[in-house]
């Protein structure tokens, strides 16, 4: 069973904004707003909960870890406040402007290491790619953010 099918069985869904259209988009280009919803802390939390409840395989936790990492990465690119507010969730610690003492650079190092270990398999040919445009553009964005 897939995440969206499992989540839909609950009266109060963990990730209510996610629909089948977020996961099955017929090879169309993914819109940024949909990608941000899929790669969100709410979706990661849902995966963790469904893994702990035995409705998703334990291996899905790796997916949740990756989703949470990308959520934090997106937050690090989009932060505007000088400091986190007292009411801000702990998971949103990167949704602040970057300064010399912030943790952004450490996160970007972790993401770079993750991307270097990531194996991309072409779904049509089953060939393993050394790098993908996705990996390259993320690394270049993190490098540009450091320079700025």
PyMOL CGO cylinders between C-alpha atoms (Angstrom):
from pymol import cmd
from pymol.cgo import CYLINDER

trace = [
    CYLINDER, 0.00, 0.00, 0.00, 1.24, 3.51, -0.80, 0.3, 1, 1, 1, 1, 1, 1,
    CYLINDER, 1.24, 3.51, -0.80, 1.57, 6.43, 1.59, 0.3, 1, 1, 1, 1, 1, 1,
    CYLINDER, 1.57, 6.43, 1.59, -1.34, 8.43, 0.18, 0.3, 1, 1, 1, 1, 1, 1,
    CYLINDER, -1.34, 8.43, 0.18, -3.61, 5.36, 0.34, 0.3, 1, 1, 1, 1, 1, 1,
    CYLINDER, -3.61, 5.36, 0.34, -2.63, 4.62, 3.94, 0.3, 1, 1, 1, 1, 1, 1,
    CYLINDER, -2.63, 4.62, 3.94, -2.97, 8.24, 5.04, 0.3, 1, 1, 1, 1, 1, 1,
    CYLINDER, -2.97, 8.24, 5.04, -6.42, 8.51, 3.41, 0.3, 1, 1, 1, 1, 1, 1,
    CYLINDER, -6.42, 8.51, 3.41, -7.74, 5.74, 5.70, 0.3, 1, 1, 1, 1, 1, 1,
    CYLINDER, -7.74, 5.74, 5.70, -7.47, 8.03, 8.76, 0.3, 1, 1, 1, 1, 1, 1,
    CYLINDER, -7.47, 8.03, 8.76, -10.22, 10.52, 9.66, 0.3, 1, 1, 1, 1, 1, 1,
    CYLINDER, -10.22, 10.52, 9.66, -7.54, 13.09, 10.48, 0.3, 1, 1, 1, 1, 1, 1,
    CYLINDER, -7.54, 13.09, 10.48, -4.76, 12.75, 7.90, 0.3, 1, 1, 1, 1, 1, 1,
    CYLINDER, -4.76, 12.75, 7.90, -1.11, 13.38, 8.73, 0.3, 1, 1, 1, 1, 1, 1,
    CYLINDER, -1.11, 13.38, 8.73, -0.42, 15.06, 5.38, 0.3, 1, 1, 1, 1, 1, 1,
    CYLINDER, -0.42, 15.06, 5.38, -3.84, 16.35, 4.26, 0.3, 1, 1, 1, 1, 1, 1,
    CYLINDER, -3.84, 16.35, 4.26, -2.53, 18.51, 1.42, 0.3, 1, 1, 1, 1, 1, 1,
    CYLINDER, -2.53, 18.51, 1.42, -0.93, 15.56, -0.36, 0.3, 1, 1, 1, 1, 1, 1,
    CYLINDER, -0.93, 15.56, -0.36, -3.06, 13.84, -2.98, 0.3, 1, 1, 1, 1, 1, 1,
    CYLINDER, -3.06, 13.84, -2.98, -2.42, 11.08, -5.50, 0.3, 1, 1, 1, 1, 1, 1,
    CYLINDER, -2.42, 11.08, -5.50, -1.59, 13.85, -7.99, 0.3, 1, 1, 1, 1, 1, 1,
    CYLINDER, -1.59, 13.85, -7.99, 1.48, 14.75, -5.95, 0.3, 1, 1, 1, 1, 1, 1,
    CYLINDER, 1.48, 14.75, -5.95, 2.90, 11.28, -6.47, 0.3, 1, 1, 1, 1, 1, 1,
    CYLINDER, 2.90, 11.28, -6.47, 1.56, 10.28, -9.88, 0.3, 1, 1, 1, 1, 1, 1,
    CYLINDER, 1.56, 10.28, -9.88, 2.03, 13.13, -12.30, 0.3, 1, 1, 1, 1, 1, 1,
    CYLINDER, 2.03, 13.13, -12.30, 2.44, 11.20, -15.57, 0.3, 1, 1, 1, 1, 1, 1,
    CYLINDER, 2.44, 11.20, -15.57, 5.96, 12.40, -16.27, 0.3, 1, 1, 1, 1, 1, 1,
    CYLINDER, 5.96, 12.40, -16.27, 4.85, 16.03, -16.41, 0.3, 1, 1, 1, 1, 1, 1,
    CYLINDER, 4.85, 16.03, -16.41, 7.21, 18.54, -14.92, 0.3, 1, 1, 1, 1, 1, 1,
    CYLINDER, 7.21, 18.54, -14.92, 6.72, 18.77, -11.18, 0.3, 1, 1, 1, 1, 1, 1,
    CYLINDER, 6.72, 18.77, -11.18, 5.53, 22.19, -10.07, 0.3, 1, 1, 1, 1, 1, 1,
    CYLINDER, 5.53, 22.19, -10.07, 7.61, 23.82, -7.35, 0.3, 1, 1, 1, 1, 1, 1,
    CYLINDER, 7.61, 23.82, -7.35, 4.67, 24.18, -4.97, 0.3, 1, 1, 1, 1, 1, 1,
    CYLINDER, 4.67, 24.18, -4.97, 3.86, 20.46, -5.28, 0.3, 1, 1, 1, 1, 1, 1,
    CYLINDER, 3.86, 20.46, -5.28, 7.50, 19.47, -4.84, 0.3, 1, 1, 1, 1, 1, 1,
    CYLINDER, 7.50, 19.47, -4.84, 7.70, 21.61, -1.68, 0.3, 1, 1, 1, 1, 1, 1,
    CYLINDER, 7.70, 21.61, -1.68, 4.61, 19.87, -0.30, 0.3, 1, 1, 1, 1, 1, 1,
    CYLINDER, 4.61, 19.87, -0.30, 6.02, 16.40, -1.04, 0.3, 1, 1, 1, 1, 1, 1,
    CYLINDER, 6.02, 16.40, -1.04, 9.46, 17.26, 0.32, 0.3, 1, 1, 1, 1, 1, 1,
    CYLINDER, 9.46, 17.26, 0.32, 8.06, 18.58, 3.60, 0.3, 1, 1, 1, 1, 1, 1,
    CYLINDER, 8.06, 18.58, 3.60, 8.46, 17.84, 7.28, 0.3, 1, 1, 1, 1, 1, 1,
    CYLINDER, 8.46, 17.84, 7.28, 4.76, 16.85, 7.41, 0.3, 1, 1, 1, 1, 1, 1,
    CYLINDER, 4.76, 16.85, 7.41, 5.29, 14.18, 4.78, 0.3, 1, 1, 1, 1, 1, 1,
    CYLINDER, 5.29, 14.18, 4.78, 8.44, 12.93, 6.55, 0.3, 1, 1, 1, 1, 1, 1,
    CYLINDER, 8.44, 12.93, 6.55, 6.52, 12.77, 9.84, 0.3, 1, 1, 1, 1, 1, 1,
    CYLINDER, 6.52, 12.77, 9.84, 3.78, 10.80, 8.13, 0.3, 1, 1, 1, 1, 1, 1,
    CYLINDER, 3.78, 10.80, 8.13, 6.26, 8.27, 6.80, 0.3, 1, 1, 1, 1, 1, 1,
    CYLINDER, 6.26, 8.27, 6.80, 7.83, 7.87, 10.26, 0.3, 1, 1, 1, 1, 1, 1,
    CYLINDER, 7.83, 7.87, 10.26, 4.41, 7.36, 11.88, 0.3, 1, 1, 1, 1, 1, 1,
    CYLINDER, 4.41, 7.36, 11.88, 3.27, 4.83, 9.29, 0.3, 1, 1, 1, 1, 1, 1,
    CYLINDER, 3.27, 4.83, 9.29, 6.60, 2.95, 9.58, 0.3, 1, 1, 1, 1, 1, 1,
    CYLINDER, 6.60, 2.95, 9.58, 6.31, 2.83, 13.36, 0.3, 1, 1, 1, 1, 1, 1,
    CYLINDER, 6.31, 2.83, 13.36, 2.72, 1.61, 13.00, 0.3, 1, 1, 1, 1, 1, 1,
    CYLINDER, 2.72, 1.61, 13.00, 3.80, -1.19, 10.66, 0.3, 1, 1, 1, 1, 1, 1,
    CYLINDER, 3.80, -1.19, 10.66, 1.82, 0.09, 7.67, 0.3, 1, 1, 1, 1, 1, 1,
    CYLINDER, 1.82, 0.09, 7.67, 4.96, 1.03, 5.72, 0.3, 1, 1, 1, 1, 1, 1,
    CYLINDER, 4.96, 1.03, 5.72, 8.18, -1.00, 5.63, 0.3, 1, 1, 1, 1, 1, 1,
    CYLINDER, 8.18, -1.00, 5.63, 10.95, 0.06, 7.99, 0.3, 1, 1, 1, 1, 1, 1,
    CYLINDER, 10.95, 0.06, 7.99, 13.13, 0.87, 4.96, 0.3, 1, 1, 1, 1, 1, 1,
    CYLINDER, 13.13, 0.87, 4.96, 10.79, 3.77, 4.16, 0.3, 1, 1, 1, 1, 1, 1,
    CYLINDER, 10.79, 3.77, 4.16, 12.44, 5.63, 7.07, 0.3, 1, 1, 1, 1, 1, 1,
    CYLINDER, 12.44, 5.63, 7.07, 15.37, 6.27, 4.69, 0.3, 1, 1, 1, 1, 1, 1,
    CYLINDER, 15.37, 6.27, 4.69, 12.95, 8.11, 2.42, 0.3, 1, 1, 1, 1, 1, 1,
    CYLINDER, 12.95, 8.11, 2.42, 11.65, 10.10, 5.40, 0.3, 1, 1, 1, 1, 1, 1,
    CYLINDER, 11.65, 10.10, 5.40, 15.22, 11.05, 6.34, 0.3, 1, 1, 1, 1, 1, 1,
    CYLINDER, 15.22, 11.05, 6.34, 15.86, 12.30, 2.80, 0.3, 1, 1, 1, 1, 1, 1,
    CYLINDER, 15.86, 12.30, 2.80, 12.56, 14.21, 2.67, 0.3, 1, 1, 1, 1, 1, 1,
    CYLINDER, 12.56, 14.21, 2.67, 13.32, 15.91, 5.99, 0.3, 1, 1, 1, 1, 1, 1,
    CYLINDER, 13.32, 15.91, 5.99, 16.79, 16.84, 4.77, 0.3, 1, 1, 1, 1, 1, 1,
    CYLINDER, 16.79, 16.84, 4.77, 15.34, 18.47, 1.63, 0.3, 1, 1, 1, 1, 1, 1,
    CYLINDER, 15.34, 18.47, 1.63, 12.73, 20.30, 3.71, 0.3, 1, 1, 1, 1, 1, 1,
    CYLINDER, 12.73, 20.30, 3.71, 15.54, 21.78, 5.82, 0.3, 1, 1, 1, 1, 1, 1,
    CYLINDER, 15.54, 21.78, 5.82, 17.53, 22.60, 2.68, 0.3, 1, 1, 1, 1, 1, 1,
    CYLINDER, 17.53, 22.60, 2.68, 14.60, 24.49, 1.17, 0.3, 1, 1, 1, 1, 1, 1,
    CYLINDER, 14.60, 24.49, 1.17, 14.14, 26.34, 4.47, 0.3, 1, 1, 1, 1, 1, 1,
    CYLINDER, 14.14, 26.34, 4.47, 17.82, 27.32, 4.42, 0.3, 1, 1, 1, 1, 1, 1,
    CYLINDER, 17.82, 27.32, 4.42, 17.39, 28.87, 0.97, 0.3, 1, 1, 1, 1, 1, 1,
    CYLINDER, 17.39, 28.87, 0.97, 14.21, 30.74, 1.85, 0.3, 1, 1, 1, 1, 1, 1,
    CYLINDER, 14.21, 30.74, 1.85, 14.83, 32.08, 5.36, 0.3, 1, 1, 1, 1, 1, 1,
    CYLINDER, 14.83, 32.08, 5.36, 14.22, 35.80, 5.83, 0.3, 1, 1, 1, 1, 1, 1,
    CYLINDER, 14.22, 35.80, 5.83, 14.06, 36.40, 9.58, 0.3, 1, 1, 1, 1, 1, 1,
    CYLINDER, 14.06, 36.40, 9.58, 17.18, 37.32, 11.52, 0.3, 1, 1, 1, 1, 1, 1,
    CYLINDER, 17.18, 37.32, 11.52, 16.51, 34.77, 14.24, 0.3, 1, 1, 1, 1, 1, 1,
    CYLINDER, 16.51, 34.77, 14.24, 14.10, 31.96, 14.97, 0.3, 1, 1, 1, 1, 1, 1,
    CYLINDER, 14.10, 31.96, 14.97, 11.10, 32.95, 17.04, 0.3, 1, 1, 1, 1, 1, 1,
    CYLINDER, 11.10, 32.95, 17.04, 10.30, 31.29, 20.35, 0.3, 1, 1, 1, 1, 1, 1,
    CYLINDER, 10.30, 31.29, 20.35, 7.15, 29.78, 18.80, 0.3, 1, 1, 1, 1, 1, 1,
    CYLINDER, 7.15, 29.78, 18.80, 8.92, 28.43, 15.72, 0.3, 1, 1, 1, 1, 1, 1,
    CYLINDER, 8.92, 28.43, 15.72, 9.03, 24.62, 15.58, 0.3, 1, 1, 1, 1, 1, 1,
    CYLINDER, 9.03, 24.62, 15.58, 12.45, 23.10, 16.21, 0.3, 1, 1, 1, 1, 1, 1,
    CYLINDER, 12.45, 23.10, 16.21, 12.32, 21.43, 12.78, 0.3, 1, 1, 1, 1, 1, 1,
    CYLINDER, 12.32, 21.43, 12.78, 12.27, 24.89, 11.19, 0.3, 1, 1, 1, 1, 1, 1,
    CYLINDER, 12.27, 24.89, 11.19, 15.61, 26.01, 12.63, 0.3, 1, 1, 1, 1, 1, 1,
    CYLINDER, 15.61, 26.01, 12.63, 16.96, 26.74, 9.13, 0.3, 1, 1, 1, 1, 1, 1,
    CYLINDER, 16.96, 26.74, 9.13, 14.13, 29.08, 8.14, 0.3, 1, 1, 1, 1, 1, 1,
    CYLINDER, 14.13, 29.08, 8.14, 16.22, 32.09, 9.13, 0.3, 1, 1, 1, 1, 1, 1,
    CYLINDER, 16.22, 32.09, 9.13, 18.59, 34.33, 7.23, 0.3, 1, 1, 1, 1, 1, 1,
    CYLINDER, 18.59, 34.33, 7.23, 22.13, 33.01, 6.96, 0.3, 1, 1, 1, 1, 1, 1,
    CYLINDER, 22.13, 33.01, 6.96, 24.81, 34.70, 9.06, 0.3, 1, 1, 1, 1, 1, 1,
    CYLINDER, 24.81, 34.70, 9.06, 28.38, 33.66, 9.80, 0.3, 1, 1, 1, 1, 1, 1,
    CYLINDER, 28.38, 33.66, 9.80, 27.36, 31.84, 13.00, 0.3, 1, 1, 1, 1, 1, 1,
    CYLINDER, 27.36, 31.84, 13.00, 24.31, 30.03, 11.58, 0.3, 1, 1, 1, 1, 1, 1,
    CYLINDER, 24.31, 30.03, 11.58, 24.16, 26.30, 10.96, 0.3, 1, 1, 1, 1, 1, 1,
    CYLINDER, 24.16, 26.30, 10.96, 23.44, 26.65, 7.23, 0.3, 1, 1, 1, 1, 1, 1,
    CYLINDER, 23.44, 26.65, 7.23, 26.97, 25.80, 6.06, 0.3, 1, 1, 1, 1, 1, 1,
    CYLINDER, 26.97, 25.80, 6.06, 27.00, 22.63, 8.17, 0.3, 1, 1, 1, 1, 1, 1,
    CYLINDER, 27.00, 22.63, 8.17, 23.67, 21.56, 6.66, 0.3, 1, 1, 1, 1, 1, 1,
    CYLINDER, 23.67, 21.56, 6.66, 24.94, 22.26, 3.15, 0.3, 1, 1, 1, 1, 1, 1,
    CYLINDER, 24.94, 22.26, 3.15, 28.04, 20.13, 3.85, 0.3, 1, 1, 1, 1, 1, 1,
    CYLINDER, 28.04, 20.13, 3.85, 25.78, 17.28, 4.99, 0.3, 1, 1, 1, 1, 1, 1,
    CYLINDER, 25.78, 17.28, 4.99, 23.57, 17.63, 1.91, 0.3, 1, 1, 1, 1, 1, 1,
    CYLINDER, 23.57, 17.63, 1.91, 26.62, 17.70, -0.37, 0.3, 1, 1, 1, 1, 1, 1,
    CYLINDER, 26.62, 17.70, -0.37, 27.92, 14.49, 1.22, 0.3, 1, 1, 1, 1, 1, 1,
    CYLINDER, 27.92, 14.49, 1.22, 24.47, 12.91, 0.80, 0.3, 1, 1, 1, 1, 1, 1,
    CYLINDER, 24.47, 12.91, 0.80, 24.28, 13.95, -2.87, 0.3, 1, 1, 1, 1, 1, 1,
    CYLINDER, 24.28, 13.95, -2.87, 27.77, 12.53, -3.48, 0.3, 1, 1, 1, 1, 1, 1,
    CYLINDER, 27.77, 12.53, -3.48, 26.58, 9.12, -2.18, 0.3, 1, 1, 1, 1, 1, 1,
    CYLINDER, 26.58, 9.12, -2.18, 23.25, 9.21, -4.01, 0.3, 1, 1, 1, 1, 1, 1,
    CYLINDER, 23.25, 9.21, -4.01, 22.85, 6.70, -6.83, 0.3, 1, 1, 1, 1, 1, 1,
    CYLINDER, 22.85, 6.70, -6.83, 20.53, 7.77, -9.63, 0.3, 1, 1, 1, 1, 1, 1,
    CYLINDER, 20.53, 7.77, -9.63, 19.06, 4.99, -11.77, 0.3, 1, 1, 1, 1, 1, 1,
    CYLINDER, 19.06, 4.99, -11.77, 17.40, 5.87, -15.08, 0.3, 1, 1, 1, 1, 1, 1,
    CYLINDER, 17.40, 5.87, -15.08, 13.92, 4.36, -14.83, 0.3, 1, 1, 1, 1, 1, 1,
    CYLINDER, 13.92, 4.36, -14.83, 13.73, 3.78, -18.60, 0.3, 1, 1, 1, 1, 1, 1,
    CYLINDER, 13.73, 3.78, -18.60, 17.13, 2.14, -19.15, 0.3, 1, 1, 1, 1, 1, 1,
    CYLINDER, 17.13, 2.14, -19.15, 18.05, 1.00, -15.61, 0.3, 1, 1, 1, 1, 1, 1,
    CYLINDER, 18.05, 1.00, -15.61, 21.47, 2.60, -16.16, 0.3, 1, 1, 1, 1, 1, 1,
    CYLINDER, 21.47, 2.60, -16.16, 23.23, 4.08, -13.16, 0.3, 1, 1, 1, 1, 1, 1,
    CYLINDER, 23.23, 4.08, -13.16, 24.12, 7.73, -13.68, 0.3, 1, 1, 1, 1, 1, 1,
    CYLINDER, 24.12, 7.73, -13.68, 27.19, 9.23, -12.04, 0.3, 1, 1, 1, 1, 1, 1,
    CYLINDER, 27.19, 9.23, -12.04, 25.49, 12.57, -11.45, 0.3, 1, 1, 1, 1, 1, 1,
    CYLINDER, 25.49, 12.57, -11.45, 22.19, 14.09, -12.40, 0.3, 1, 1, 1, 1, 1, 1,
    CYLINDER, 22.19, 14.09, -12.40, 21.23, 17.65, -13.31, 0.3, 1, 1, 1, 1, 1, 1,
    CYLINDER, 21.23, 17.65, -13.31, 19.35, 17.69, -9.99, 0.3, 1, 1, 1, 1, 1, 1,
    CYLINDER, 19.35, 17.69, -9.99, 22.50, 16.95, -7.98, 0.3, 1, 1, 1, 1, 1, 1,
    CYLINDER, 22.50, 16.95, -7.98, 24.59, 19.41, -9.97, 0.3, 1, 1, 1, 1, 1, 1,
    CYLINDER, 24.59, 19.41, -9.97, 22.12, 22.30, -9.66, 0.3, 1, 1, 1, 1, 1, 1,
    CYLINDER, 22.12, 22.30, -9.66, 21.67, 21.77, -5.91, 0.3, 1, 1, 1, 1, 1, 1,
    CYLINDER, 21.67, 21.77, -5.91, 25.43, 21.77, -5.35, 0.3, 1, 1, 1, 1, 1, 1,
    CYLINDER, 25.43, 21.77, -5.35, 25.81, 24.93, -7.45, 0.3, 1, 1, 1, 1, 1, 1,
    CYLINDER, 25.81, 24.93, -7.45, 23.00, 26.63, -5.52, 0.3, 1, 1, 1, 1, 1, 1,
    CYLINDER, 23.00, 26.63, -5.52, 24.62, 25.80, -2.18, 0.3, 1, 1, 1, 1, 1, 1,
    CYLINDER, 24.62, 25.80, -2.18, 27.96, 27.10, -3.46, 0.3, 1, 1, 1, 1, 1, 1,
    CYLINDER, 27.96, 27.10, -3.46, 26.33, 30.33, -4.65, 0.3, 1, 1, 1, 1, 1, 1,
    CYLINDER, 26.33, 30.33, -4.65, 24.60, 30.79, -1.29, 0.3, 1, 1, 1, 1, 1, 1,
    CYLINDER, 24.60, 30.79, -1.29, 27.96, 30.49, 0.48, 0.3, 1, 1, 1, 1, 1, 1,
    CYLINDER, 27.96, 30.49, 0.48, 29.48, 33.14, -1.78, 0.3, 1, 1, 1, 1, 1, 1,
    CYLINDER, 29.48, 33.14, -1.78, 26.57, 35.55, -1.34, 0.3, 1, 1, 1, 1, 1, 1,
]
cmd.load_cgo(trace, "trace")
